Amino acid sequence: MNGRSWRRRVLVVVAVSGVALLAMRWLVTDPNPLGVLALVAILAGLWWFASDHVRDLEAVDWQPHTMQSARRSASDGRLGVLRWLVHETVDPPTRQGSTAVAAPTALQQSLLAVTAGRLRAAHATTPEEDAADVVRRLLAERDPQLTTYLLSVPAPTPDAATLDHLISRIEAL
């Protein structure tokens, strides 16, 4: 507690004591000024001690709950698609279908776009530059394994550990 706060508290005790003395004299009582000052100081000290040390006495900031929208935001939809692509890539369905080939390619294209976006944010690039060109130019020497995965045709099907490692390296860019 700083000095200004103590001065303010002492002034409050003196002012409340003065008001209490005036009120008691108006009521035609014969108060002891030191006793009134001591009583006000004790009561104020107890109040300030409790308010400084007990968190339950602090003012509560009531915030009304906002109603959740029934519609999902666009980012939730993209996240759902990415989760589906990762699941279909790492654990491809056993049934016959085109998702076994389409999911790794779609996941590779999504990761290529994210990687190019992170590289564009960190380096000066032109808007006309393709995502693959950005990765080739800015990532090939720094991380050849990630570059190989992102630019491979056809898209490789990584296992869960490899995919986790690749995503961690994209996040580190």
N, C-alpha and C positions, 0 to 999 in steps of 0.2 A: 504494500500500500504506500502510495507516495505522500509527500508532505501536504499537497493541496487537499487531498482527501481528508487527512486528519484535521487540517484547519477548518474545513467545511463542517466536519462532525462536531468539533468543539464549538463553532459558532451556532450550530443547530441546538446543542445542549444549552448554551447560554441563553439563546433566544427563547427556547421553550420554557426554561426556568423563569425567565423574566415575565413571560406571559402568564405562567402559573402563579407567580407571586402577585401580579396585578389582579388576577381573578380572585385569589384568596383574600386580598385586602379589600376588594370590592364586596366580597361576601362577608366582610367584617370579621375576619379571623385574624389571628396574630401568628402568621407563619414564620418559621425559622428559615432565613434565606439560605444558609449553608445546608440545611436538611433538605430543602426543596431541590437545590442544585445537586446534592448527592443522590437523591431519589431519581431525578430525571437522568443523571449520568449513568446510574446503574441500569435503569430500564432501557435507555438508548444503547448502552454497551451490550446488554443481553440481546437486544434486537439486531444490532449490527453483527455481533458474533454469529448468531444463528443465520442471518441472511448471507454472510460471507462463507460459511462453512457447510450449510445444508443446501444441497442442490434441489431438494423438493420444494423449497420456498421460492425458487426462481420463477419468473413469469413464463407461462407456457404459451408457445406460439401455435395457435390452432389453425391448421390449414385444412380446408375442406378437401375431401377426396375428389379427384377429377374422375369423371365417368370415362371408362375405357371405351374406345371406339370399337365397333363391331368389325370395321374394316381393318385389314392389315396394311401396314405401310409398304411402299415399294421395296424397301431394303429387306423386309421380312420375306417377301416373295423371292427375291434374288438369293437370299440365304437358304431358303428351302430348296431351290433349284440346285445350288451348289452342294448342299448335303446329299441330295438325291444323286447327283453326278458322282460324288465321292463314293457313295455306297455302291452304285452300279459299276464303278470302275474297280474298286477294291474287292467287292464280292459280287461278281457278275451273276446274273440269273442263269439257272440251269436250263430254262426253257429256250426254245428256239425263238429268236427275235433279233431285231436290229440294234437293240440297246447295248448289246455286248460290244459292238464296234463303235456306235455313236457316242456312248458315254465317255470313253477315254479321250476321244477327239474333242468333244465339247468341253471337258474338264481342262484339257491342254490349252484350248483357245481361251478359256476364262483365265487361267493362270498366266498365259502370255499377256493378256490385256492388263491384268493387275500388275505384273512385273514391269511392263512398258510404262504404265502410269506412275509407278514408284520411281523408275529411272528418269522419266520426264520431269517429275517434281524436283529431283535432285540435280539434274543437268540441263543445260540449255539444248533444247531440241526444237525442230520446226514442226508446226502442226501437220504439214503434209507428209511427214515421215511415218511410214507404216510401223506397227508394233513390232513386227519381226525384224525390221531394219534397225529399230532402236535397240532391241535386245542384241542383235548381231554386233552393232557398233559399240555399245556401252558395257555389255556383260560378257562377251566372248572371252576376253583375256582374264577377267576377274573371277568368273565362275564357269568354267567350261562344261562341267557336268550339268548344271542347271540349264545352260544354253543348249546343250545337246537334247535334253528332255523337251524343252519348249519348242525347238525347231525341227524335231524328228517327224518324218513322214514315212509310214503311218504313225499315229500317236502310240507311244508305248503304254502298256498297262502296268503301272507300278503297284507294288504291294503296299500295305498300310504304313509300314515303317519308312519305306522310301518316300512315299507321298508326304508323310509328316516331316521328314528331313528336308524335302524340297520346299515345302510351304514355310518352314522355319527360316530357310535361307532367303526366300522372297521377303519375308517380314523383316529380315535383318538389313535389307537394302536401304 
